[in-house]
Amino acid sequence: MNIVERVSVAYAWQRALGHEIVQDSLCCIVRDPVHPDVWDANHVSGVRASTTAEIGQVLQHTDENFQHCHHRLFVVDPLTPQAFVARLALDDYQELTPTIQLVLDGALQANPRNIDLRPVTTEADWQCLHTLVLHDHAEGARTQGMTIPVEVTQGMVTSYRKKWPTYQFFLAREDGADCAYGAGVLCAYGMGIVEDLFTLPSFRKRGIATAIIARAITFAREQGAEQILIGALASEPPKRLYAALGFSPVCVTREYIKHH
């Protein structure tokens, strides 16, 4: 399995973790009827349909499994046949901002600060994380400028809790305040992932994000990870930080959405 295949599998696995999965040879359907408006919990990835009949089968299967949702979201990786992507365009799906997938081989190119970091384990920790996610969604940079209703934020934090403890969040505390978070996980084929990073605006440019990334990498490598994957929206500044830390761009994943 080459690096692009491993990245595609790891990225899809991480997003599906903790949710109901309907898997077949043509796609992976991830669903959570309790939280129908949480896109990460209700999407389709790993699409391998290339013929007209196969594409029709995937679209029909998707509709059957997402009757609880007002959207259809497809995650397109480099292995997704172009015929399927063309069908999404024909059917008026909207392409969202692409995600650059970057991979780190070896050590992080940084000397992280020694800051107050703790794993999210207690109910109080989860409440602190929830508060920070609310700030994250209010800012809108990681949600592509969209307004996120509070019930969707709650659903996303519930989704995070379903991924735990395989997926471990960390909270950073500075000047007496919980000010940042991030997560690490070991996926299939020895690929670790650092994901869901956010720092309150007034605490940025202090090296906090770098310290969280380093801690998440340590967590993933303690579980057996070799290479480490991190994703960055193509339109957002964090991609520069990740490249400076030694992550190299490998491929791009895309998302296509349609509202019903």
KEKE-3310 file (N, C-alpha, C; in steps of 0.2 Angstrom, whole numbers, plus 5000, padded with zeros to 4 digits):
npx = (5004:5004:5009:4999:4987:4988:4986:4973:4965:4968:4963:4950:4946:4948:4938:4927:4927:4919:4906:4891:4894:4892:4898:4903:4909:4910:4909:4910:4898:4895:4886:4875:4861:4856:4862:4859:4863:4876:4890:4902:4898:4889:4892:4899:4913:4928:4924:4922:4916:4914:4908:4893:4882:4887:4889:4876:4871:4878:4874:4860:4861:4866:4855:4846:4851:4853:4841:4837:4844:4846:4856:4868:4884:4899:4915:4930:4943:4960:4959:4947:4936:4936:4924:4914:4916:4913:4899:4894:4896:4888:4876:4874:4881:4890:4906:4917:4930:4946:4956:4972:4983:4995:5011:5022:5038:5049:5057:5049:5051:5055:5057:5047:5038:5038:5023:5008:5000:4986:4978:4961:4950:4941:4924:4924:4935:4929:4919:4926:4933:4921:4917:4928:4927:4915:4920:4929:4920:4912:4921:4924:4934:4939:4927:4924:4918:4905:4890:4888:4875:4872:4867:4873:4886:4886:4883:4894:4904:4899:4901:4915:4917:4913:4923:4934:4943:4952:4954:4963:4960:4969:4971:4977:4984:4986:4991:4982:4971:4961:4965:4967:4966:4969:4971:4976:4979:4981:4980:4975:4987:4999:4999:4998:4988:4986:4974:4960:4964:4964:4967:4963:4961:4968:4979:4987:5002:5011:5017:5009:5001:5011:5016:5005:5004:5016:5014:5003:5008:5018:5009:5002:5013:5018:5008:5012:5013:5020:5023:5016:5000:4993:4980:4976:4966:4965:4964:4968:4979:4986:4992:5005:5012:5012:5020:5032:5035:5039:5031:5026:5017:5006:4994:4978:4962:4944:4928:4911:4895:4877:4861:4846)
npy = (4994:5011:5028:5037:5029:5024:5036:5040:5029:5030:5043:5042:5032:5038:5048:5040:5034:5028:5029:5023:5011:5007:4997:4993:4986:4997:5009:5018:5021:5032:5035:5043:5043:5050:5062:5071:5082:5084:5084:5077:5065:5060:5055:5050:5040:5034:5031:5020:5018:5017:5014:5018:5011:5007:5019:5024:5015:5018:5031:5028:5019:5028:5038:5029:5027:5039:5045:5051:5063:5080:5083:5077:5071:5069:5062:5064:5056:5054:5042:5040:5037:5047:5048:5047:5059:5068:5065:5070:5084:5086:5083:5095:5096:5105:5110:5110:5119:5112:5100:5099:5086:5082:5074:5068:5062:5055:5065:5079:5096:5106:5114:5111:5122:5120:5117:5118:5104:5093:5077:5075:5068:5068:5073:5087:5091:5088:5097:5109:5107:5107:5121:5127:5122:5128:5142:5140:5136:5148:5157:5152:5149:5136:5130:5134:5147:5145:5147:5139:5130:5129:5116:5108:5110:5104:5091:5087:5087:5077:5067:5067:5062:5049:5043:5043:5032:5029:5039:5053:5068:5083:5096:5113:5124:5141:5155:5154:5149:5138:5136:5130:5116:5099:5084:5066:5051:5033:5026:5014:5003:5008:5022:5038:5051:5068:5080:5091:5104:5119:5135:5148:5165:5176:5169:5165:5162:5159:5147:5137:5129:5121:5114:5106:5099:5092:5084:5076:5069:5062:5054:5046:5039:5032:5023:5015:5021:5026:5035:5052:5060:5075:5087:5101:5115:5121:5135:5141:5148:5138:5128:5133:5133:5119:5114:5120:5114:5102:5093:5086:5089:5078:5073:5079:5080:5081:5088:5086:5093:5092:5099:5094)
npz = (5000:4995:5000:4997:4997:5010:5018:5013:5018:5032:5035:5032:5041:5053:5054:5053:5065:5080:5076:5068:5055:5038:5027:5011:4995:4987:4994:5010:5022:5034:5048:5060:5067:5078:5079:5066:5060:5061:5051:5050:5057:5048:5033:5017:5012:5004:4991:4978:4966:4948:4936:4927:4932:4945:4951:4952:4961:4973:4975:4977:4988:4997:4999:5005:5017:5023:5026:5038:5037:5031:5022:5010:5010:5003:5004:4995:4990:4983:4977:4973:4959:4944:4937:4946:4954:4944:4942:4954:4952:4941:4947:4955:4967:4980:4980:4994:5004:4999:5008:5013:5014:5025:5029:5042:5043:5054:5066:5074:5068:5078:5094:5106:5118:5135:5142:5151:5149:5148:5147:5140:5151:5162:5167:5169:5161:5149:5148:5148:5136:5127:5129:5123:5110:5106:5105:5095:5084:5084:5079:5066:5057:5055:5051:5039:5038:5041:5050:5065:5073:5091:5095:5086:5088:5101:5097:5090:5100:5107:5098:5098:5110:5108:5101:5110:5121:5111:5103:5108:5116:5120:5132:5133:5145:5150:5158:5168:5161:5152:5135:5123:5112:5105:5096:5096:5087:5084:5068:5056:5048:5054:5053:5061:5067:5069:5075:5074:5080:5089:5095:5106:5100:5107:5113:5103:5093:5103:5103:5108:5100:5093:5104:5108:5096:5096:5108:5104:5094:5101:5109:5099:5093:5104:5104:5093:5081:5065:5053:5053:5051:5046:5043:5033:5030:5013:5012:5024:5036:5045:5037:5034:5046:5049:5038:5041:5052:5048:5041:5026:5011:5004:4997:4992:4999:4996:4999:4995:4995:4997:5000:5005)
capx = (5000:5008:5008:4992:4982:4988:4983:4966:4962:4968:4959:4943:4945:4948:4932:4922:4928:4914:4900:4889:4897:4889:4903:4903:4915:4910:4909:4909:4893:4896:4880:4873:4854:4854:4865:4858:4866:4884:4892:4907:4895:4885:4895:4901:4920:4930:4920:4926:4912:4917:4903:4886:4878:4890:4888:4869:4870:4881:4869:4854:4862:4867:4849:4842:4854:4853:4834:4837:4848:4845:4861:4872:4891:4904:4923:4933:4951:4964:4958:4940:4936:4934:4917:4910:4916:4909:4892:4892:4896:4882:4870:4874:4884:4894:4913:4919:4937:4950:4960:4979:4985:5003:5014:5028:5042:5054:5056:5046:5056:5054:5058:5041:5038:5035:5017:5003:4995:4983:4973:4954:4948:4936:4919:4926:4939:4925:4916:4931:4933:4915:4918:4933:4924:4910:4924:4931:4914:4910:4926:4922:4940:4939:4921:4923:4914:4898:4887:4886:4871:4874:4866:4877:4892:4885:4883:4901:4908:4897:4905:4922:4917:4912:4930:4938:4949:4956:4956:4964:4961:4973:4970:4982:4982:4991:4989:4976:4965:4961:4965:4969:4965:4971:4970:4980:4976:4984:4975:4977:4994:5004:4998:4995:4985:4985:4968:4956:4968:4962:4969:4960:4965:4973:4984:4991:5009:5015:5020:5005:4999:5016:5017:5000:5005:5021:5011:4998:5013:5020:5004:5001:5019:5018:5003:5015:5013:5027:5022:5010:4996:4989:4976:4975:4962:4970:4963:4969:4986:4990:4996:5012:5015:5013:5025:5038:5037:5042:5026:5026:5011:5006:4988:4972:4955:4939:4921:4905:4889:4871:4856:4839)
capy = (5000:5017:5033:5040:5024:5024:5042:5040:5025:5033:5049:5040:5028:5042:5051:5035:5031:5030:5030:5017:5011:5003:4996:4988:4986:5003:5015:5017:5025:5033:5038:5044:5046:5054:5069:5071:5088:5084:5082:5072:5059:5058:5056:5044:5041:5028:5029:5017:5017:5020:5013:5021:5007:5007:5026:5024:5011:5021:5036:5025:5017:5034:5040:5025:5027:5046:5048:5056:5069:5085:5084:5072:5074:5064:5064:5062:5055:5053:5035:5040:5038:5054:5048:5048:5066:5071:5064:5075:5090:5086:5083:5101:5096:5110:5108:5114:5120:5106:5099:5097:5080:5082:5068:5069:5056:5056:5070:5086:5101:5111:5112:5114:5124:5115:5121:5114:5100:5087:5073:5075:5062:5069:5077:5094:5091:5088:5103:5114:5106:5110:5128:5129:5121:5134:5147:5138:5137:5155:5161:5150:5148:5129:5128:5137:5153:5144:5148:5132:5130:5126:5109:5104:5109:5099:5084:5086:5085:5070:5063:5066:5057:5042:5041:5042:5034:5028:5046:5056:5075:5087:5103:5117:5129:5146:5161:5152:5148:5133:5140:5127:5109:5095:5077:5062:5044:5028:5023:5008:5003:5012:5029:5042:5057:5074:5083:5095:5109:5126:5140:5155:5170:5180:5165:5162:5165:5158:5141:5132:5124:5117:5110:5101:5094:5087:5079:5072:5065:5057:5049:5042:5035:5027:5017:5012:5025:5028:5042:5056:5063:5081:5090:5108:5118:5125:5142:5143:5149:5133:5124:5135:5130:5112:5113:5123:5109:5096:5089:5087:5088:5071:5073:5083:5077:5086:5086:5088:5093:5094:5100:5091)
capz = (5000:4995:5005:4996:4999:5018:5020:5012:5023:5039:5036:5032:5047:5059:5053:5055:5072:5085:5073:5064:5048:5033:5022:5005:4991:4983:4998:5017:5024:5041:5050:5067:5067:5084:5077:5059:5057:5061:5045:5052:5059:5043:5027:5014:5010:5001:4986:4972:4960:4942:4931:4928:4937:4952:4954:4954:4967:4978:4977:4980:4995:5002:5001:5009:5024:5026:5027:5044:5036:5026:5018:5008:5010:5001:5005:4989:4991:4977:4974:4970:4952:4942:4935:4952:4955:4938:4943:4959:4949:4937:4952:4958:4973:4981:4983:5000:5003:5000:5014:5011:5019:5025:5033:5045:5044:5058:5072:5073:5067:5083:5101:5109:5124:5141:5144:5155:5145:5151:5143:5142:5154:5167:5165:5169:5155:5143:5148:5146:5128:5124:5129:5118:5103:5105:5103:5088:5079:5083:5075:5059:5052:5053:5049:5032:5039:5042:5057:5068:5079:5097:5095:5081:5092:5106:5094:5088:5106:5109:5093:5100:5116:5106:5098:5116:5122:5106:5100:5114:5116:5125:5134:5135:5150:5150:5162:5172:5157:5146:5130:5116:5112:5100:5097:5092:5087:5079:5064:5052:5044:5057:5052:5067:5065:5074:5072:5078:5083:5090:5100:5107:5097:5111:5115:5097:5092:5109:5103:5111:5095:5092:5110:5107:5091:5099:5113:5101:5090:5106:5110:5093:5092:5110:5102:5088:5074:5062:5050:5057:5046:5048:5038:5034:5024:5009:5012:5030:5038:5049:5033:5034:5052:5048:5033:5044:5057:5044:5038:5019:5007:5000:4993:4994:4999:4995:5001:4991:4999:4994:5005:5003)
cpx = (5004:5005:5001:4987:4982:4985:4976:4963:4962:4964:4952:4941:4944:4941:4926:4922:4923:4907:4898:4892:4893:4894:4902:4909:4915:4910:4909:4904:4894:4889:4879:4866:4852:4857:4865:4862:4873:4887:4898:4904:4891:4888:4897:4908:4922:4926:4924:4922:4914:4912:4897:4882:4881:4889:4881:4868:4873:4876:4863:4855:4863:4860:4845:4845:4854:4846:4833:4840:4845:4850:4864:4879:4895:4911:4926:4940:4954:4962:4950:4939:4933:4927:4913:4910:4912:4902:4890:4892:4889:4876:4870:4877:4889:4901:4915:4927:4941:4954:4967:4981:4993:5005:5021:5032:5048:5052:5052:5051:5055:5056:5053:5042:5036:5030:5013:4998:4992:4979:4966:4952:4942:4930:4920:4930:4934:4921:4920:4932:4927:4915:4922:4930:4919:4914:4926:4926:4912:4915:4925:4928:4940:4932:4919:4918:4907:4896:4885:4881:4874:4873:4870:4884:4892:4886:4890:4905:4906:4900:4912:4922:4917:4919:4935:4937:4954:4959:4957:4965:4966:4971:4976:4980:4987:4988:4983:4970:4966:4960:4966:4967:4968:4970:4975:4977:4980:4979:4978:4984:4999:5004:4995:4992:4985:4979:4965:4959:4964:4965:4965:4964:4970:4979:4989:4998:5013:5018:5016:5003:5005:5017:5011:5001:5011:5018:5007:5003:5016:5015:5003:5007:5020:5013:5006:5015:5020:5026:5016:5007:4993:4986:4976:4971:4966:4970:4966:4977:4990:4994:5003:5015:5017:5019:5032:5040:5039:5037:5026:5019:5011:5000:4983:4966:4950:4932:4916:4899:4883:4865:4850:4834)
cpy = (5006:5022:5036:5036:5024:5030:5042:5035:5027:5039:5047:5036:5033:5046:5047:5033:5033:5030:5023:5017:5006:5002:4991:4989:4993:5009:5013:5023:5026:5037:5038:5047:5051:5062:5070:5077:5089:5080:5076:5065:5056:5059:5050:5045:5034:5026:5026:5015:5021:5020:5017:5017:5007:5014:5027:5020:5014:5027:5034:5023:5023:5037:5036:5025:5034:5049:5052:5062:5074:5087:5077:5074:5068:5067:5061:5062:5054:5047:5035:5041:5045:5054:5049:5056:5070:5071:5069:5082:5091:5086:5090:5101:5102:5108:5113:5115:5114:5106:5096:5092:5080:5076:5070:5062:5059:5061:5076:5091:5107:5109:5115:5116:5119:5119:5116:5111:5095:5084:5074:5068:5063:5073:5084:5095:5092:5094:5109:5113:5109:5117:5130:5128:5126:5140:5146:5139:5144:5159:5159:5148:5140:5126:5132:5143:5152:5145:5141:5133:5127:5119:5105:5104:5104:5092:5082:5084:5078:5065:5062:5061:5050:5039:5040:5035:5033:5035:5050:5064:5077:5094:5107:5123:5134:5152:5160:5150:5142:5136:5137:5119:5106:5088:5073:5055:5040:5025:5016:5009:5007:5019:5033:5048:5062:5078:5087:5100:5116:5129:5146:5160:5174:5176:5162:5166:5164:5151:5135:5127:5119:5112:5105:5096:5089:5082:5074:5067:5059:5052:5044:5037:5030:5021:5013:5015:5026:5035:5045:5060:5069:5084:5097:5111:5122:5132:5145:5143:5143:5128:5126:5133:5123:5110:5115:5117:5102:5091:5091:5085:5082:5071:5078:5079:5082:5083:5090:5087:5095:5094:5098:5095)
cpz = (5000:5000:5004:4998:5007:5020:5019:5017:5030:5040:5036:5039:5053:5059:5055:5062:5077:5082:5070:5057:5044:5027:5017:5001:4987:4987:5005:5019:5032:5043:5058:5067:5073:5083:5069:5056:5058:5055:5046:5054:5054:5036:5024:5011:5007:4995:4980:4966:4954:4936:4932:4933:4944:4955:4956:4960:4973:4980:4980:4987:5000:5004:5005:5016:5027:5026:5033:5043:5031:5022:5015:5007:5008:5002:4999:4990:4984:4973:4971:4963:4950:4939:4940:4954:4950:4939:4949:4956:4945:4941:4956:4965:4974:4983:4988:4999:5004:5006:5011:5016:5019:5030:5035:5045:5048:5063:5069:5072:5071:5090:5105:5116:5129:5144:5148:5150:5148:5146:5145:5145:5158:5164:5165:5163:5149:5143:5146:5138:5125:5124:5123:5111:5101:5102:5096:5083:5078:5079:5067:5055:5050:5051:5042:5032:5040:5049:5059:5074:5085:5098:5091:5085:5098:5103:5092:5094:5108:5104:5095:5106:5114:5103:5104:5119:5117:5103:5106:5113:5122:5126:5136:5140:5151:5154:5165:5168:5153:5140:5123:5117:5105:5101:5093:5092:5082:5075:5061:5049:5047:5056:5058:5064:5071:5071:5077:5083:5083:5096:5100:5104:5101:5114:5109:5097:5098:5109:5106:5106:5094:5098:5110:5102:5093:5104:5109:5097:5095:5108:5105:5092:5098:5108:5096:5081:5072:5059:5054:5051:5050:5042:5039:5028:5020:5009:5019:5032:5041:5044:5033:5040:5051:5043:5037:5050:5054:5041:5030:5015:5003:4995:4995:4994:4999:4997:4996:4995:4995:4999:5002:5007)
residu = (MET:ASN:ILE:VAL:GLU:ARG:VAL:SER:VAL:ALA:TYR:ALA:TRP:GLN:ARG:ALA:LEU:GLY:HIS:GLU:ILE:VAL:GLN:ASP:SER:LEU:CYS:CYS:ILE:VAL:ARG:ASP:PRO:VAL:HIS:PRO:ASP:VAL:TRP:ASP:ALA:ASN:HIS:VAL:SER:GLY:VAL:ARG:ALA:SER:THR:THR:ALA:GLU:ILE:GLY:GLN:VAL:LEU:GLN:HIS:THR:ASP:GLU:ASN:PHE:GLN:HIS:CYS:HIS:HIS:ARG:LEU:PHE:VAL:VAL:ASP:PRO:LEU:THR:PRO:GLN:ALA:PHE:VAL:ALA:ARG:LEU:ALA:LEU:ASP:ASP:TYR:GLN:GLU:LEU:THR:PRO:THR:ILE:GLN:LEU:VAL:LEU:ASP:GLY:ALA:LEU:GLN:ALA:ASN:PRO:ARG:ASN:ILE:ASP:LEU:ARG:PRO:VAL:THR:THR:GLU:ALA:ASP:TRP:GLN:CYS:LEU:HIS:THR:LEU:VAL:LEU:HIS:ASP:HIS:ALA:GLU:GLY:ALA:ARG:THR:GLN:GLY:MET:THR:ILE:PRO:VAL:GLU:VAL:THR:GLN:GLY:MET:VAL:THR:SER:TYR:ARG:LYS:LYS:TRP:PRO:THR:TYR:GLN:PHE:PHE:LEU:ALA:ARG:GLU:ASP:GLY:ALA:ASP:CYS:ALA:TYR:GLY:ALA:GLY:VAL:LEU:CYS:ALA:TYR:GLY:MET:GLY:ILE:VAL:GLU:ASP:LEU:PHE:THR:LEU:PRO:SER:PHE:ARG:LYS:ARG:GLY:ILE:ALA:THR:ALA:ILE:ILE:ALA:ARG:ALA:ILE:THR:PHE:ALA:ARG:GLU:GLN:GLY:ALA:GLU:GLN:ILE:LEU:ILE:GLY:ALA:LEU:ALA:SER:GLU:PRO:PRO:LYS:ARG:LEU:TYR:ALA:ALA:LEU:GLY:PHE:SER:PRO:VAL:CYS:VAL:THR:ARG:GLU:TYR:ILE:LYS:HIS:HIS)
# end
